[in-house]
Amino acid sequence: MSNRQEPAKKITAEDVRQTLSNPLYGYGINLVPMERVVEAVMQLNTKLAQQMRDSSKTFTLDELDQRFQALFKQFEESGTCVREVDTPPSVSKDIWLSAQLKTIERLSRGESL
């Protein structure tokens, strides 16, 4: 019997983006399919970045919280996603929202992620 371990998978920038965009980490909300939710979070970030660029408005964490919670609720109510058993968040909601805000700010300046 071999005790060989398989080599660890290298973490890519896309892996990090998907993790940062997954509400499971900041809210504990377990919506599946997760890929659809992650894509919608990224799309909302892009939309909010455009609004920020057009209006020079900066979003508060409370405003972002309202928008993201509305998005998650919409997924559930429309049947686009199913909410499975929630888990304790890995980071606080404010930390997750701050990461989204940083992404929105970078996108509004035309920076790549």
HELIX and SHEET records of a PDB file:
HELIX    1   1 ALA A   13  LEU A   20  1                                   8    
HELIX    2   2 PRO A   23  GLY A   26  1                                   4    
HELIX    3   3 MET A   34  SER A   55  1                                  22    
HELIX    4   4 LEU A   61  SER A   78  1                                  18    
HELIX    5   5 LYS A   93  SER A  108  1                                  16    
SHEET    1   A 2 LEU A  31  VAL A  32  0                                        
SHEET    2   A 2 VAL A  82  ARG A  83 -1                                        
END                                                                             
